[in-house]
Amino acid sequence: MMGGFNHYVVVKFKDGVAVEELTEGLVKMVSGIEHVKSFQWGKDIGGPDFLRQGFTHAFLMTFNGKEEFDAFQSHPNHVEFSKLFSPAVENILVLDFPPTIVKA
Amino acid sequence: MMGGFNHYVVVKFKDGVAVEELTEGLVKMVSGIEHVKSFQWGKDIGGPDFLRQGFTHAFLMTFNGKEEFDAFQSHPNHVEFSKLFSPAVENILVLDFPPTIVKA
């Protein structure tokens, strides 16, 4: 089954960043934008560090389609929050893809 | 809302790998293991390459808990498939985390 559009972001924050405060702001920003279909995030508690390559946080947003994702990307609240978020980021990885849902 | 356990994998395959065949095998393997709650995957069609850092594929699995994830990790079909999958991988990033579900 295909459909929708996923925005997967993996982050390593800079030392000294108030990560909890920042993720709270992110949650608030994302929650307030209606184009976002689903949103979950978490902090890695996994295995060996070579597998996470220094990254610590994963953020997954899903959308009903590419149009909704584009609307999210250019939403003023998103653009505004990015000014706060980007300087706090040491490394970021982003994958955007139409998902194949194997098991729902 | 918290609960469950996520296993998010991002991969760059080696040149010359039969990626479609391999992902078909992966889909079959994951589908056959009952401990997996949900599974979706996709190939990045996103923006600039510096944001995906060479990675192309995302595989997102969720579980009802860490126990189910551990059972998946050590499942014979998984272990067996890894022997095929690992040599095909040029770079891999794995984040394992209990997700905070902001929007379901």
N, CA and C atoms of all chains as a GROMACS GRO file, in nm:
protein
  624
    1MET      N    1   0.084  -0.119   0.000
    1MET     CA    2   0.000   0.000   0.000
    1MET      C    3   0.088   0.125   0.000
    2MET      N    4   0.060   0.217  -0.089
    2MET     CA    5   0.133   0.343  -0.088
    2MET      C    6   0.035   0.456  -0.060
    3GLY      N    7   0.089   0.572  -0.034
    3GLY     CA    8   0.003   0.687  -0.005
    3GLY      C    9   0.069   0.771   0.101
    4GLY      N   10   0.050   0.899   0.089
    4GLY     CA   11   0.106   0.987   0.190
    4GLY      C   12   0.250   1.023   0.161
    5PHE      N   13   0.308   1.092   0.258
    5PHE     CA   14   0.444   1.141   0.242
    5PHE      C   15   0.508   1.151   0.381
    6ASN      N   16   0.629   1.098   0.394
    6ASN     CA   17   0.697   1.097   0.524
    6ASN      C   18   0.816   1.193   0.525
    7HIS      N   19   0.834   1.256   0.638
    7HIS     CA   20   0.946   1.348   0.661
    7HIS      C   21   1.018   1.298   0.785
    8TYR      N   22   1.134   1.236   0.764
    8TYR     CA   23   1.208   1.174   0.874
    8TYR      C   24   1.335   1.253   0.899
    9VAL      N   25   1.349   1.300   1.021
    9VAL     CA   26   1.462   1.386   1.056
    9VAL      C   27   1.537   1.327   1.176
   10VAL      N   28   1.669   1.319   1.162
   10VAL     CA   29   1.754   1.268   1.269
   10VAL      C   30   1.853   1.379   1.305
   11VAL      N   31   1.872   1.400   1.435
   11VAL     CA   32   1.948   1.517   1.478
   11VAL      C   33   2.050   1.482   1.586
   12LYS      N   34   2.163   1.550   1.578
   12LYS     CA   35   2.253   1.559   1.694
   12LYS      C   36   2.261   1.706   1.732
   13PHE      N   37   2.230   1.734   1.858
   13PHE     CA   38   2.234   1.873   1.903
   13PHE      C   39   2.373   1.911   1.950
   14LYS      N   40   2.400   2.040   1.943
   14LYS     CA   41   2.527   2.092   1.993
   14LYS      C   42   2.534   2.079   2.145
   15ASP      N   43   2.654   2.067   2.196
   15ASP     CA   44   2.673   2.066   2.341
   15ASP      C   45   2.619   2.196   2.400
   16GLY      N   46   2.554   2.184   2.515
   16GLY     CA   47   2.507   2.303   2.584
   16GLY      C   48   2.368   2.347   2.544
   17VAL      N   49   2.311   2.282   2.442
   17VAL     CA   50   2.177   2.319   2.398
   17VAL      C   51   2.074   2.268   2.499
   18ALA      N   52   1.972   2.349   2.524
   18ALA     CA   53   1.862   2.308   2.613
   18ALA      C   54   1.766   2.223   2.531
   19VAL      N   55   1.799   2.095   2.519
   19VAL     CA   56   1.730   2.006   2.426
   19VAL      C   57   1.582   1.989   2.462
   20GLU      N   58   1.554   1.974   2.591
   20GLU     CA   59   1.413   1.954   2.632
   20GLU      C   60   1.326   2.073   2.594
   21GLU      N   61   1.379   2.189   2.620
   21GLU     CA   62   1.307   2.313   2.588
   21GLU      C   63   1.282   2.321   2.437
   22LEU      N   64   1.385   2.283   2.362
   22LEU     CA   65   1.378   2.293   2.217
   22LEU      C   66   1.278   2.191   2.160
   23THR      N   67   1.280   2.069   2.212
   23THR     CA   68   1.186   1.968   2.160
   23THR      C   69   1.043   2.005   2.202
   24GLU      N   70   1.029   2.066   2.318
   24GLU     CA   71   0.895   2.114   2.358
   24GLU      C   72   0.844   2.218   2.259
   25GLY      N   73   0.932   2.306   2.219
   25GLY     CA   74   0.896   2.407   2.119
   25GLY      C   75   0.862   2.344   1.986
   26LEU      N   76   0.936   2.240   1.949
   26LEU     CA   77   0.912   2.169   1.824
   26LEU      C   78   0.776   2.101   1.826
   27VAL      N   79   0.749   2.034   1.937
   27VAL     CA   80   0.620   1.965   1.953
   27VAL      C   81   0.505   2.064   1.939
   28LYS      N   82   0.521   2.178   2.004
   28LYS     CA   83   0.418   2.281   1.999
   28LYS      C   84   0.400   2.333   1.856
   29MET      N   85   0.512   2.358   1.789
   29MET     CA   86   0.506   2.411   1.653
   29MET      C   87   0.438   2.311   1.560
   30VAL      N   88   0.484   2.186   1.566
   30VAL     CA   89   0.429   2.083   1.475
   30VAL      C   90   0.280   2.059   1.503
   31SER      N   91   0.246   2.052   1.633
   31SER     CA   92   0.107   2.026   1.672
   31SER      C   93   0.013   2.134   1.619
   32GLY      N   94   0.066   2.253   1.606
   32GLY     CA   95  -0.018   2.365   1.565
   32GLY      C   96  -0.038   2.377   1.415
   33ILE      N   97   0.027   2.292   1.340
   33ILE     CA   98   0.014   2.302   1.193
   33ILE      C   99  -0.073   2.188   1.142
   34GLU      N  100  -0.188   2.224   1.089
   34GLU     CA  101  -0.291   2.124   1.056
   34GLU      C  102  -0.250   2.030   0.943
   35HIS      N  103  -0.154   2.070   0.861
   35HIS     CA  104  -0.114   1.986   0.747
   35HIS      C  105  -0.044   1.857   0.791
   36VAL      N  106   0.005   1.856   0.915
   36VAL     CA  107   0.074   1.738   0.966
   36VAL      C  108  -0.028   1.631   1.005
   37LYS      N  109  -0.011   1.512   0.949
   37LYS     CA  110  -0.106   1.402   0.976
   37LYS      C  111  -0.071   1.332   1.107
   38SER      N  112   0.055   1.292   1.120
   38SER     CA  113   0.099   1.229   1.244
   38SER      C  114   0.240   1.274   1.277
   39PHE      N  115   0.273   1.266   1.407
   39PHE     CA  116   0.406   1.310   1.450
   39PHE      C  117   0.447   1.231   1.574
   40GLN      N  118   0.562   1.168   1.566
   40GLN     CA  119   0.619   1.104   1.683
   40GLN      C  120   0.769   1.127   1.683
   41TRP      N  121   0.826   1.120   1.801
   41TRP     CA  122   0.970   1.143   1.812
   41TRP      C  123   1.025   1.067   1.932
   42GLY      N  124   1.156   1.057   1.938
   42GLY     CA  125   1.215   0.989   2.051
   42GLY      C  126   1.365   1.007   2.056
   43LYS      N  127   1.420   0.970   2.170
   43LYS     CA  128   1.564   0.977   2.190
   43LYS      C  129   1.621   0.835   2.192
   44ASP      N  130   1.720   0.814   2.112
   44ASP     CA  131   1.779   0.681   2.098
   44ASP      C  132   1.828   0.624   2.230
   45ILE      N  133   1.787   0.501   2.258
   45ILE     CA  134   1.841   0.431   2.375
   45ILE      C  135   1.898   0.297   2.329
   46GLY      N  136   1.938   0.297   2.202
   46GLY     CA  137   1.975   0.175   2.134
   46GLY      C  138   2.113   0.125   2.171
   47GLY      N  139   2.166   0.053   2.079
   47GLY     CA  140   2.289  -0.020   2.102
   47GLY      C  141   2.415   0.060   2.081
   48PRO      N  142   2.508   0.006   2.009
   48PRO     CA  143   2.641   0.065   1.993
   48PRO      C  144   2.637   0.198   1.919
   49ASP      N  145   2.725   0.288   1.957
   49ASP     CA  146   2.724   0.423   1.900
   49ASP      C  147   2.757   0.426   1.751
   50PHE      N  148   2.830   0.325   1.701
   50PHE     CA  149   2.863   0.329   1.558
   50PHE      C  150   2.737   0.315   1.473
   51LEU      N  151   2.632   0.259   1.531
   51LEU     CA  152   2.507   0.244   1.455
   51LEU      C  153   2.425   0.373   1.451
   52ARG      N  154   2.441   0.458   1.553
   52ARG     CA  155   2.368   0.586   1.549
   52ARG      C  156   2.456   0.700   1.502
   53GLN      N  157   2.584   0.674   1.493
   53GLN     CA  158   2.679   0.770   1.435
   53GLN      C  159   2.671   0.908   1.499
   54GLY      N  160   2.650   0.909   1.630
   54GLY     CA  161   2.648   1.036   1.702
   54GLY      C  162   2.512   1.102   1.710
   55PHE      N  163   2.418   1.055   1.625
   55PHE     CA  164   2.283   1.112   1.628
   55PHE      C  165   2.210   1.064   1.754
   56THR      N  166   2.120   1.147   1.804
   56THR     CA  167   2.049   1.111   1.928
   56THR      C  168   1.896   1.113   1.915
   57HIS      N  169   1.843   1.204   1.834
   57HIS     CA  170   1.698   1.223   1.829
   57HIS      C  171   1.641   1.193   1.691
   58ALA      N  172   1.526   1.126   1.692
   58ALA     CA  173   1.454   1.096   1.567
   58ALA      C  174   1.317   1.163   1.570
   59PHE      N  175   1.281   1.226   1.461
   59PHE     CA  176   1.150   1.292   1.449
   59PHE      C  177   1.084   1.243   1.320
   60LEU      N  178   0.966   1.185   1.332
   60LEU     CA  179   0.896   1.136   1.214
   60LEU      C  180   0.761   1.205   1.199
   61MET      N  181   0.746   1.272   1.086
   61MET     CA  182   0.618   1.334   1.054
   61MET      C  183   0.561   1.270   0.930
   62THR      N  184   0.430   1.247   0.930
   62THR     CA  185   0.366   1.196   0.809
   62THR      C  186   0.261   1.295   0.762
   63PHE      N  187   0.238   1.290   0.632
   63PHE     CA  188   0.144   1.382   0.567
   63PHE      C  189   0.056   1.302   0.472
   64ASN      N  190  -0.059   1.360   0.438
   64ASN     CA  191  -0.146   1.290   0.343
   64ASN      C  192  -0.089   1.292   0.202
   65GLY      N  193   0.000   1.385   0.176
   65GLY     CA  194   0.061   1.392   0.042
   65GLY      C  195   0.170   1.496   0.040
   66LYS      N  196   0.239   1.502  -0.074
   66LYS     CA  197   0.350   1.595  -0.091
   66LYS      C  198   0.304   1.741  -0.076
   67GLU      N  199   0.183   1.769  -0.118
   67GLU     CA  200   0.131   1.907  -0.110
   67GLU      C  201   0.123   1.953   0.035
   68GLU      N  202   0.072   1.863   0.123
   68GLU     CA  203   0.061   1.897   0.264
   68GLU      C  204   0.200   1.916   0.326
   69PHE      N  205   0.295   1.833   0.283
   69PHE     CA  206   0.432   1.848   0.331
   69PHE      C  207   0.491   1.983   0.288
   70ASP      N  208   0.470   2.018   0.163
   70ASP     CA  209   0.519   2.147   0.114
   70ASP      C  210   0.458   2.263   0.192
   71ALA      N  211   0.330   2.248   0.222
   71ALA     CA  212   0.260   2.353   0.298
   71ALA      C  213   0.319   2.364   0.439
   72PHE      N  214   0.356   2.250   0.497
   72PHE     CA  215   0.420   2.250   0.628
   72PHE      C  216   0.556   2.318   0.621
   73GLN      N  217   0.633   2.282   0.520
   73GLN     CA  218   0.769   2.336   0.505
   73GLN      C  219   0.768   2.489   0.496
   74SER      N  220   0.670   2.540   0.425
   74SER     CA  221   0.668   2.685   0.404
   74SER      C  222   0.578   2.758   0.503
   75HIS      N  223   0.520   2.684   0.597
   75HIS     CA  224   0.432   2.747   0.697
   75HIS      C  225   0.513   2.847   0.782
   76PRO      N  226   0.459   2.966   0.804
   76PRO     CA  227   0.531   3.069   0.880
   76PRO      C  228   0.582   3.022   1.017
   77ASN      N  229   0.501   2.944   1.088
   77ASN     CA  230   0.543   2.894   1.220
   77ASN      C  231   0.664   2.802   1.210
   78HIS      N  232   0.669   2.725   1.100
   78HIS     CA  233   0.782   2.635   1.076
   78HIS      C  234   0.907   2.716   1.042
   79VAL      N  235   0.891   2.809   0.953
   79VAL     CA  236   1.002   2.895   0.911
   79VAL      C  237   1.058   2.970   1.032
   80GLU      N  238   0.967   3.021   1.116
   80GLU     CA  239   1.007   3.096   1.235
   80GLU      C  240   1.082   3.007   1.333
   81PHE      N  241   1.029   2.885   1.354
   81PHE     CA  242   1.092   2.794   1.450
   81PHE      C  243   1.230   2.748   1.402
   82SER      N  244   1.246   2.736   1.273
   82SER     CA  245   1.374   2.692   1.217
   82SER      C  246   1.488   2.786   1.254
   83LYS      N  247   1.456   2.912   1.273
   83LYS     CA  248   1.558   3.010   1.312
   83LYS      C  249   1.614   2.980   1.450
   84LEU      N  250   1.531   2.916   1.533
   84LEU     CA  251   1.571   2.877   1.668
   84LEU      C  252   1.638   2.740   1.665
   85PHE      N  253   1.584   2.652   1.578
   85PHE     CA  254   1.626   2.512   1.576
   85PHE      C  255   1.761   2.493   1.506
   86SER      N  256   1.776   2.553   1.391
   86SER     CA  257   1.895   2.530   1.309
   86SER      C  258   2.026   2.560   1.380
   87PRO      N  259   2.035   2.672   1.453
   87PRO     CA  260   2.162   2.701   1.519
   87PRO      C  261   2.196   2.603   1.632
   88ALA      N  262   2.096   2.524   1.678
   88ALA     CA  263   2.118   2.430   1.788
   88ALA      C  264   2.166   2.294   1.740
   89VAL      N  265   2.165   2.279   1.608
   89VAL     CA  266   2.191   2.149   1.547
   89VAL      C  267   2.338   2.133   1.507
   90GLU      N  268   2.399   2.025   1.553
   90GLU     CA  269   2.537   2.000   1.511
   90GLU      C  270   2.539   1.917   1.382
   91ASN      N  271   2.444   1.821   1.374
   91ASN     CA  272   2.436   1.739   1.254
   91ASN      C  273   2.290   1.699   1.233
   92ILE      N  274   2.248   1.698   1.106
   92ILE     CA  275   2.108   1.666   1.077
   92ILE      C  276   2.101   1.582   0.951
   93LEU      N  277   2.009   1.487   0.954
   93LEU     CA  278   1.987   1.398   0.840
   93LEU      C  279   1.839   1.399   0.811
   94VAL      N  280   1.803   1.420   0.686
   94VAL     CA  281   1.662   1.429   0.649
   94VAL      C  282   1.633   1.336   0.531
   95LEU      N  283   1.531   1.253   0.547
   95LEU     CA  284   1.483   1.173   0.434
   95LEU      C  285   1.335   1.199   0.414
   96ASP      N  286   1.298   1.232   0.291
   96ASP     CA  287   1.160   1.260   0.255
   96ASP      C  288   1.117   1.159   0.152
   97PHE      N  289   1.010   1.087   0.181
   97PHE     CA  290   0.974   0.979   0.089
   97PHE      C  291   0.826   0.941   0.098
   98PRO      N  292   0.771   0.899  -0.017
   98PRO     CA  293   0.638   0.839  -0.016
   98PRO      C  294   0.652   0.697   0.038
   99PRO      N  295   0.589   0.667   0.151
   99PRO     CA  296   0.613   0.537   0.214
   99PRO      C  297   0.534   0.423   0.149
  100THR      N  298   0.596   0.308   0.149
  100THR     CA  299   0.525   0.186   0.122
  100THR      C  300   0.488   0.124   0.256
  101ILE      N  301   0.359   0.115   0.282
  101ILE     CA  302   0.312   0.063   0.411
  101ILE      C  303   0.297  -0.088   0.398
  102VAL      N  304   0.387  -0.160   0.460
  102VAL     CA  305   0.382  -0.306   0.451
  102VAL      C  306   0.287  -0.362   0.556
  103LYS      N  307   0.296  -0.305   0.676
  103LYS     CA  308   0.215  -0.349   0.789
  103LYS      C  309   0.169  -0.223   0.859
  104ALA      N  310   0.038  -0.202   0.871
  104ALA     CA  311  -0.012  -0.071   0.918
  104ALA      C  312  -0.030  -0.063   1.069
  105MET      N  313   0.167   1.098   2.468
  105MET     CA  314   0.144   0.954   2.484
  105MET      C  315   0.272   0.876   2.454
  106MET      N  316   0.308   0.788   2.545
  106MET     CA  317   0.423   0.702   2.518
  106MET      C  318   0.378   0.556   2.513
  107GLY      N  319   0.469   0.471   2.469
  107GLY     CA  320   0.435   0.329   2.459
  107GLY      C  321   0.496   0.273   2.336
  108GLY      N  322   0.536   0.149   2.342
  108GLY     CA  323   0.594   0.086   2.225
  108GLY      C  324   0.741   0.113   2.212
  109PHE      N  325   0.794   0.069   2.100
  109PHE     CA  326   0.937   0.081   2.075
  109PHE      C  327   0.959   0.089   1.924
  110ASN      N  328   1.039   0.187   1.883
  110ASN     CA  329   1.062   0.208   1.740
  110ASN      C  330   1.204   0.169   1.700
  111HIS      N  331   1.215   0.112   1.582
  111HIS     CA  332   1.344   0.073   1.524
  111HIS      C  333   1.350   0.136   1.385
  112TYR      N  334   1.426   0.247   1.374
  112TYR     CA  335   1.433   0.322   1.249
  112TYR      C  336   1.572   0.305   1.188
  113VAL      N  337   1.573   0.258   1.065
  113VAL     CA  338   1.699   0.227   0.998
  113VAL      C  339   1.708   0.306   0.867
  114VAL      N  340   1.823   0.368   0.845
  114VAL     CA  341   1.849   0.442   0.722
  114VAL      C  342   1.972   0.381   0.656
  115VAL      N  343   1.963   0.360   0.525
  115VAL     CA  344   2.067   0.283   0.458
  115VAL      C  345   2.114   0.349   0.328
  116LYS      N  346   2.243   0.336   0.303
  116LYS     CA  347   2.296   0.358   0.169
  116LYS      C  348   2.352   0.225   0.121
  117PHE      N  349   2.304   0.179   0.005
  117PHE     CA  350   2.351   0.051  -0.047
  117PHE      C  351   2.478   0.070  -0.131
  118LYS      N  352   2.555  -0.036  -0.138
  118LYS     CA  353   2.674  -0.033  -0.223
  118LYS      C  354   2.635  -0.027  -0.370
  119ASP      N  355   2.720   0.030  -0.450
  119ASP     CA  356   2.699   0.029  -0.594
  119ASP      C  357   2.688  -0.115  -0.644
  120GLY      N  358   2.596  -0.136  -0.738
  120GLY     CA  359   2.586  -0.268  -0.799
  120GLY      C  360   2.493  -0.364  -0.726
  121VAL      N  361   2.445  -0.321  -0.609
  121VAL     CA  362   2.353  -0.408  -0.533
  121VAL      C  363   2.215  -0.409  -0.601
  122ALA      N  364   2.154  -0.527  -0.605
  122ALA     CA  365   2.017  -0.540  -0.658
  122ALA      C  366   1.920  -0.496  -0.549
  123VAL      N  367   1.899  -0.364  -0.538
  123VAL     CA  368   1.827  -0.307  -0.425
  123VAL      C  369   1.681  -0.354  -0.420
  124GLU      N  370   1.616  -0.359  -0.536
  124GLU     CA  371   1.474  -0.401  -0.536
  124GLU      C  372   1.457  -0.542  -0.483
  125GLU      N  373   1.545  -0.630  -0.531
  125GLU     CA  374   1.541  -0.770  -0.486
  125GLU      C  375   1.564  -0.778  -0.334
  126LEU      N  376   1.658  -0.696  -0.289
  126LEU     CA  377   1.693  -0.699  -0.147
  126LEU      C  378   1.579  -0.645  -0.060
  127THR      N  379   1.518  -0.534  -0.102
  127THR     CA  380   1.407  -0.479  -0.023
  127THR      C  381   1.286  -0.573  -0.027
  128GLU      N  382   1.267  -0.643  -0.138
  128GLU     CA  383   1.160  -0.744  -0.144
  128GLU      C  384   1.185  -0.854  -0.041
  129GLY      N  385   1.310  -0.894  -0.031
  129GLY     CA  386   1.346  -0.996   0.069
  129GLY      C  387   1.325  -0.945   0.210
  130LEU      N  388   1.358  -0.817   0.230
  130LEU     CA  389   1.341  -0.754   0.362
  130LEU      C  390   1.194  -0.747   0.401
  131VAL      N  391   1.112  -0.705   0.305
  131VAL     CA  392   0.967  -0.695   0.328
  131VAL      C  393   0.910  -0.832   0.365
  132LYS      N  394   0.955  -0.933   0.293
  132LYS     CA  395   0.908  -1.069   0.319
  132LYS      C  396   0.952  -1.115   0.459
  133MET      N  397   1.077  -1.089   0.492
  133MET     CA  398   1.130  -1.130   0.622
  133MET      C  399   1.054  -1.062   0.735
  134VAL      N  400   1.041  -0.928   0.725
  134VAL     CA  401   0.976  -0.853   0.833
  134VAL      C  402   0.829  -0.893   0.846
  135SER      N  403   0.762  -0.908   0.730
  135SER     CA  404   0.620  -0.944   0.732
  135SER      C  405   0.596  -1.077   0.801
  136GLY      N  406   0.695  -1.163   0.793
  136GLY     CA  407   0.678  -1.297   0.847
  136GLY      C  408   0.706  -1.309   0.997
  137ILE      N  409   0.749  -1.200   1.057
  137ILE     CA  410   0.781  -1.205   1.201
  137ILE      C  411   0.671  -1.132   1.279
  138GLU      N  412   0.600  -1.209   1.359
  138GLU     CA  413   0.479  -1.159   1.425
  138GLU      C  414   0.505  -1.050   1.528
  139HIS      N  415   0.629  -1.042   1.578
  139HIS     CA  416   0.660  -0.943   1.681
  139HIS      C  417   0.657  -0.800   1.628
  140VAL      N  418   0.665  -0.785   1.496
  140VAL     CA  419   0.665  -0.651   1.436
  140VAL      C  420   0.523  -0.597   1.432
  141LYS      N  421   0.504  -0.479   1.491
  141LYS     CA  422   0.370  -0.420   1.496
  141LYS      C  423   0.337  -0.348   1.366
  142SER      N  424   0.427  -0.261   1.321
  142SER     CA  425   0.406  -0.192   1.194
  142SER      C  426   0.538  -0.178   1.120
  143PHE      N  427   0.527  -0.167   0.988
  143PHE     CA  428   0.649  -0.156   0.906
  143PHE      C  429   0.618  -0.076   0.780
  144GLN      N  430   0.696   0.028   0.760
  144GLN     CA  431   0.688   0.103   0.635
  144GLN      C  432   0.829   0.141   0.592
  145TRP      N  433   0.844   0.162   0.464
  145TRP     CA  434   0.976   0.199   0.415
  145TRP      C  435   0.961   0.285   0.290
  146GLY      N  436   1.069   0.348   0.249
  146GLY     CA  437   1.062   0.430   0.130
  146GLY      C  438   1.199   0.476   0.085
  147LYS      N  439   1.201   0.525  -0.038
  147LYS     CA  440   1.325   0.577  -0.094
  147LYS      C  441   1.314   0.729  -0.102
  148ASP      N  442   1.416   0.794  -0.052
  148ASP     CA  443   1.417   0.940  -0.046
  148ASP      C  444   1.402   1.004  -0.184
  149ILE      N  445   1.307   1.098  -0.193
  149ILE     CA  446   1.293   1.176  -0.316
  149ILE      C  447   1.301   1.324  -0.278
  150GLY      N  448   1.371   1.348  -0.168
  150GLY     CA  449   1.373   1.479  -0.107
  150GLY      C  450   1.462   1.579  -0.176
  151GLY      N  451   1.504   1.671  -0.099
  151GLY     CA  452   1.576   1.785  -0.149
  151GLY      C  453   1.725   1.763  -0.168
  152PRO      N  454   1.803   1.855  -0.120
  152PRO     CA  455   1.948   1.856  -0.145
  152PRO      C  456   2.018   1.738  -0.078
  153ASP      N  457   2.121   1.688  -0.144
  153ASP     CA  458   2.190   1.568  -0.097
  153ASP      C  459   2.260   1.588   0.038
  154PHE      N  460   2.296   1.711   0.070
  154PHE     CA  461   2.366   1.731   0.198
  154PHE      C  462   2.274   1.699   0.316
  155LEU      N  463   2.143   1.705   0.292
  155LEU     CA  464   2.049   1.673   0.399
  155LEU      C  465   2.028   1.524   0.418
  156ARG      N  466   2.049   1.447   0.310
  156ARG     CA  467   2.035   1.301   0.329
  156ARG      C  468   2.171   1.235   0.347
  157GLN      N  469   2.276   1.310   0.324
  157GLN     CA  470   2.413   1.264   0.350
  157GLN      C  471   2.444   1.130   0.283
  158GLY      N  472   2.392   1.114   0.163
  158GLY     CA  473   2.423   0.994   0.087
  158GLY      C  474   2.328   0.878   0.112
  159PHE      N  475   2.250   0.887   0.220
  159PHE     CA  476   2.154   0.780   0.249
  159PHE      C  477   2.038   0.788   0.150
  160THR      N  478   1.980   0.672   0.120
  160THR     CA  479   1.871   0.668   0.022
  160THR      C  480   1.742   0.605   0.074
  161HIS      N  481   1.755   0.505   0.160
  161HIS     CA  482   1.638   0.428   0.202
  161HIS      C  483   1.613   0.439   0.353
  162ALA      N  484   1.484   0.449   0.388
  162ALA     CA  485   1.444   0.449   0.529
  162ALA      C  486   1.351   0.331   0.555
  163PHE      N  487   1.376   0.262   0.664
  163PHE     CA  488   1.292   0.148   0.705
  163PHE      C  489   1.247   0.172   0.849
  164LEU      N  490   1.116   0.182   0.867
  164LEU     CA  491   1.062   0.219   0.997
  164LEU      C  492   0.978   0.105   1.053
  165MET      N  493   1.024   0.050   1.164
  165MET     CA  494   0.950  -0.058   1.228
  165MET      C  495   0.907  -0.015   1.367
  166THR      N  496   0.786  -0.053   1.406
  166THR     CA  497   0.742  -0.028   1.543
  166THR      C  498   0.704  -0.159   1.610
  167PHE      N  499   0.716  -0.158   1.742
  167PHE     CA  500   0.688  -0.277   1.823
  167PHE      C  501   0.605  -0.235   1.943
  168ASN      N  502   0.536  -0.332   2.003
  168ASN     CA  503   0.457  -0.300   2.121
  168ASN      C  504   0.544  -0.272   2.242
  169GLY      N  505   0.667  -0.319   2.237
  169GLY     CA  506   0.759  -0.294   2.349
  169GLY      C  507   0.898  -0.344   2.316
  170LYS      N  508   0.990  -0.315   2.408
  170LYS     CA  509   1.130  -0.352   2.389
  170LYS      C  510   1.145  -0.505   2.379
  171GLU      N  511   1.061  -0.579   2.448
  171GLU     CA  512   1.070  -0.725   2.446
  171GLU      C  513   1.042  -0.778   2.305
  172GLU      N  514   0.939  -0.722   2.241
  172GLU     CA  515   0.904  -0.764   2.105
  172GLU      C  516   1.017  -0.728   2.008
  173PHE      N  517   1.078  -0.611   2.030
  173PHE     CA  518   1.191  -0.571   1.945
  173PHE      C  519   1.307  -0.668   1.963
  174ASP      N  520   1.337  -0.702   2.087
  174ASP     CA  521   1.446  -0.797   2.114
  174ASP      C  522   1.417  -0.933   2.049
  175ALA      N  523   1.291  -0.974   2.054
  175ALA     CA  524   1.252  -1.102   1.993
  175ALA      C  525   1.271  -1.096   1.841
  176PHE      N  526   1.241  -0.980   1.782
  176PHE     CA  527   1.263  -0.960   1.638
  176PHE      C  528   1.411  -0.966   1.605
  177GLN      N  529   1.491  -0.896   1.685
  177GLN     CA  530   1.635  -0.889   1.660
  177GLN      C  531   1.700  -1.028   1.660
  178SER      N  532   1.654  -1.112   1.750
  178SER     CA  533   1.718  -1.244   1.763
  178SER      C  534   1.642  -1.353   1.688
  179HIS      N  535   1.535  -1.313   1.616
  179HIS     CA  536   1.458  -1.412   1.539
  179HIS      C  537   1.547  -1.475   1.430
  180PRO      N  538   1.542  -1.607   1.417
  180PRO     CA  539   1.627  -1.677   1.320
  180PRO      C  540   1.614  -1.621   1.177
  181ASN      N  541   1.493  -1.585   1.134
  181ASN     CA  542   1.474  -1.530   0.999
  181ASN      C  543   1.546  -1.396   0.982
  182HIS      N  544   1.549  -1.318   1.091
  182HIS     CA  545   1.617  -1.190   1.089
  182HIS      C  546   1.769  -1.209   1.083
  183VAL      N  547   1.814  -1.297   1.168
  183VAL     CA  548   1.958  -1.326   1.174
  183VAL      C  549   2.006  -1.379   1.038
  184GLU      N  550   1.926  -1.467   0.979
  184GLU     CA  551   1.959  -1.526   0.850
  184GLU      C  552   1.962  -1.419   0.740
  185PHE      N  553   1.860  -1.333   0.741
  185PHE     CA  554   1.852  -1.229   0.637
  185PHE      C  555   1.966  -1.129   0.649
  186SER      N  556   2.011  -1.103   0.771
  186SER     CA  557   2.119  -1.008   0.794
  186SER      C  558   2.247  -1.048   0.722
  187LYS      N  559   2.265  -1.178   0.706
  187LYS     CA  560   2.384  -1.227   0.635
  187LYS      C  561   2.384  -1.184   0.489
  188LEU      N  562   2.264  -1.164   0.434
  188LEU     CA  563   2.247  -1.119   0.296
  188LEU      C  564   2.251  -0.966   0.290
  189PHE      N  565   2.190  -0.905   0.392
  189PHE     CA  566   2.169  -0.760   0.391
  189PHE      C  567   2.298  -0.684   0.424
  190SER      N  568   2.365  -0.725   0.528
  190SER     CA  569   2.482  -0.651   0.578
  190SER      C  570   2.590  -0.628   0.472
  191PRO      N  571   2.625  -0.730   0.392
  191PRO     CA  572   2.730  -0.708   0.293
  191PRO      C  573   2.690  -0.611   0.182
  192ALA      N  574   2.559  -0.585   0.168
  192ALA     CA  575   2.509  -0.497   0.063
  192ALA      C  576   2.508  -0.350   0.105
  193VAL      N  577   2.535  -0.328   0.233
  193VAL     CA  578   2.521  -0.196   0.292
  193VAL      C  579   2.654  -0.120   0.293
  194GLU      N  580   2.652   0.001   0.238
  194GLU     CA  581   2.772   0.085   0.245
  194GLU      C  582   2.773   0.168   0.373
  195ASN      N  583   2.654   0.216   0.411
  195ASN     CA  584   2.643   0.296   0.533
  195ASN      C  585   2.505   0.272   0.595
  196ILE      N  586   2.500   0.267   0.725
  196ILE     CA  587   2.373   0.240   0.793
  196ILE      C  588   2.366   0.322   0.922
  197LEU      N  589   2.246   0.372   0.948
  197LEU     CA  590   2.222   0.451   1.069
  197LEU      C  591   2.099   0.393   1.136
  198VAL      N  592   2.112   0.362   1.263
  198VAL     CA  593   2.001   0.298   1.335
  198VAL      C  594   1.969   0.376   1.461
  199LEU      N  595   1.843   0.409   1.479
  199LEU     CA  596   1.798   0.468   1.605
  199LEU      C  597   1.685   0.384   1.663
  200ASP      N  598   1.702   0.347   1.788
  200ASP     CA  599   1.604   0.266   1.859
  200ASP      C  600   1.554   0.346   1.978
  201PHE      N  601   1.423   0.363   1.987
  201PHE     CA  602   1.374   0.452   2.092
  201PHE      C  603   1.227   0.427   2.125
  202PRO      N  604   1.191   0.451   2.252
  202PRO     CA  605   1.050   0.452   2.290
  202PRO      C  606   0.991   0.583   2.242
  203PRO      N  607   0.893   0.578   2.153
  203PRO     CA  608   0.845   0.702   2.092
  203PRO      C  609   0.748   0.779   2.180
  204THR      N  610   0.754   0.909   2.167
  204THR     CA  611   0.649   0.995   2.219
  204THR      C  612   0.556   1.027   2.102
  205ILE      N  613   0.432   0.982   2.114
  205ILE     CA  614   0.336   1.004   2.005
  205ILE      C  615   0.264   1.135   2.030
  206VAL      N  616   0.297   1.235   1.950
  206VAL     CA  617   0.237   1.367   1.968
  206VAL      C  618   0.103   1.374   1.898
  207LYS      N  619   0.100   1.316   1.777
  207LYS     CA  620  -0.021   1.318   1.693
  207LYS      C  621  -0.030   1.181   1.631
  208ALA      N  622  -0.137   1.107   1.656
  208ALA     CA  623  -0.141   0.966   1.615
  208ALA      C  624  -0.194   0.943   1.473
   0.00000   0.00000   0.00000
